Amino acid sequence: MILTSGYWNLETPLEVGVGENVRRNSTLICTSILAKTVDEMLVQVREAKKQGVDLVELRLDCLNNFNLHHDLEALLKHTCLPTIVTFRGKGRESAGEENCGSESNGEVDQHGNWEGGQYDGDEGMRQSALHIAMELGADYIDVEYKVADEFFKSIDDDEKELTKTTVIVSSHNFVNTPSLDELGGLLASIQAVGADIVNIATTAVDITDNARIMQLLTYSQVPMIGVVMGEKGLMSRILSAKFGGFLTYATLECRESVPGLGQSTIKDLLDLYTFRQIGADTKVLGVLGNPISHSKSPHLYNAAFKSVGFNGVYLPLLVDSVSDFLETYSSPDFVGYKYIYWTIKGLFDGSF
């Protein structure tokens, strides 16, 4: 598979600023707000703004003793950033890709527990919360694909006429990343149900799985969020800026990310990987290995790239098969790698 890069034409200009501060992509940075009280959520929103995100996802299912109308109104009135309102049924981690601090099995049941989250109450009440969010002027709401048709049919004509809320329709696969044909069919189905923005999250079994999501981003005819979960999916989050993703997710510096999810912190995304400066023509380099999280190469090379003005990004790449990786990422945009692996005698280091 040969990847090419492209962009959705969104409102944010592709090049804003001067010199090293130029912004070369329109991909937004979002962080999920997982606090258990409204006050704590608002504190985290202010911290997220301080750290440099563009919008936040308010995870209503994380709130204790959630008072539907009162809490939603307070959150939307006092939030200082654009918001995505999400209310997940109980299950595995969801696409903002963090849960509220507990593990669960992700099984599907009558409450709609297919997309992850902590809410285990009435499904009608859960969808009512999203309608109320629309009435209160939420910038975005996130609806699960499996109930999207039902949800859109429940929107009356007056609500359609008055709402300014953008509807994200999401699908999550916590097992693997399907074939490109299957993903293309899923994208078309989500678009057909009425989504303003399509959100597809899959799980990386191998680092080559990222290529299918990035190719889907490139050819999507609608705004799309595409991420691959897990440590092997980190590159999908960073390179979403190169391949035209609507947004990517990162975690607050003050909060530990969920193990195995593959999210970077906001600080690393902005400073280490210079996310704002990644464009369609940015070259991709990296260090290959297994394990790889210990490598300091991204810190060294990305700093060097920035100092000399080289339009490239250097990534840690968790690779099982070097030959499969090189065969998949063979376009001119992917230009150089260093391969390291541990042996009982020490560290072998080679470049190619």
C-alpha positions, 0 to 999 in steps of 0.5 A: 500500500502506498500512502499519499497525503491530502486535506479536508478543506476546513475553516482553519487556514492551512498556513497561519503565522510566520517562521517556526510558528506557521500552522500547516494543517487544519487538524484540531487537537481535542482532549477528553474531560473525564472529571466526576463533577461539573466544577472539576470538569470546568477546571480541566477545561481551563487547563486544557485551554492553557495547554493549547488544545482547540476543543474538549470532549465533555464525557457526561458518563463520567459525572457522578449524580448527573443532573441532566439539564442543570449540569449540561447547562452549567457546563456549556455556559461556563466552558471556555472552549468549543465542546463535543458532548459525549455520553457513552454507555458502559463498556470499553474505552471510547474514542476520545479513547479514555474511559473514566478510570475503570475497566469493563468488558465492552459487551453489547447490551440493551443499554447500548454498551457497545462504544465504551463509557460508564453510563448504565442507565436508560438508553432513552435518557442517554439520547435525551441528553444529546437532544438537550445538548443540541437545544443548549447550543453545544458545538458538537455532539457524538452519537454512536453509529449503532443508534445514529439512525434512531437518533436522527429520526427522533429529531423533529423539524423544529429542532433540525431548523434551529440547531447549529450543533454539528453531529459526529457519528462514531464507530469503534472497533476494540479488536482490530483494524478491518480491511480497507474495503470494509472501512470504506463501506463503514465510512459510506454507511456512517455518511449515509445515516446523516453524519456531519463528521465521521469518527472511526476508531480501530485497534492496532494489531500491527503498526501497518494497520495505521496505513488503512486509516490514514488512506481512508482519511486521504480519500474521505469526501466528508470531514473525518476523525480517524485514529488507531488505538494502542501503542502501535497506533501512535503514528495515526494520531500524530500523522492525522495532521498530514493526512487531513484528519478533522481532529486528533486526541491528546491527554492533559499533562496533569493527567496520566493517559490510559495504559495501552491507548497510544495517546500522547500528552498535549505538550508532546504533541505540540512541542516534541512532534511540532503537530501544528507544523505538520503538513501534507508535504512533511517527511516522516522519519523514525526509530523502529524497535520492539520495545521502543518507548524508551528511545530518546531519538524522537527528542533528539531528532525533532529538536534538530529538525526544528533548529535547522528548519527541516520539514519532517517529524521523527516518530517512535515506531513499535514494529514487529516485522521490519519488512512488512513495515517497509513494504507498507510505508514505501511512498516518498513521504516516508524517508528514513528509519533507524532500527534498534533492538535489544539482544542479550549482549546489548543494543544493536543499532542500524540505519537504512 
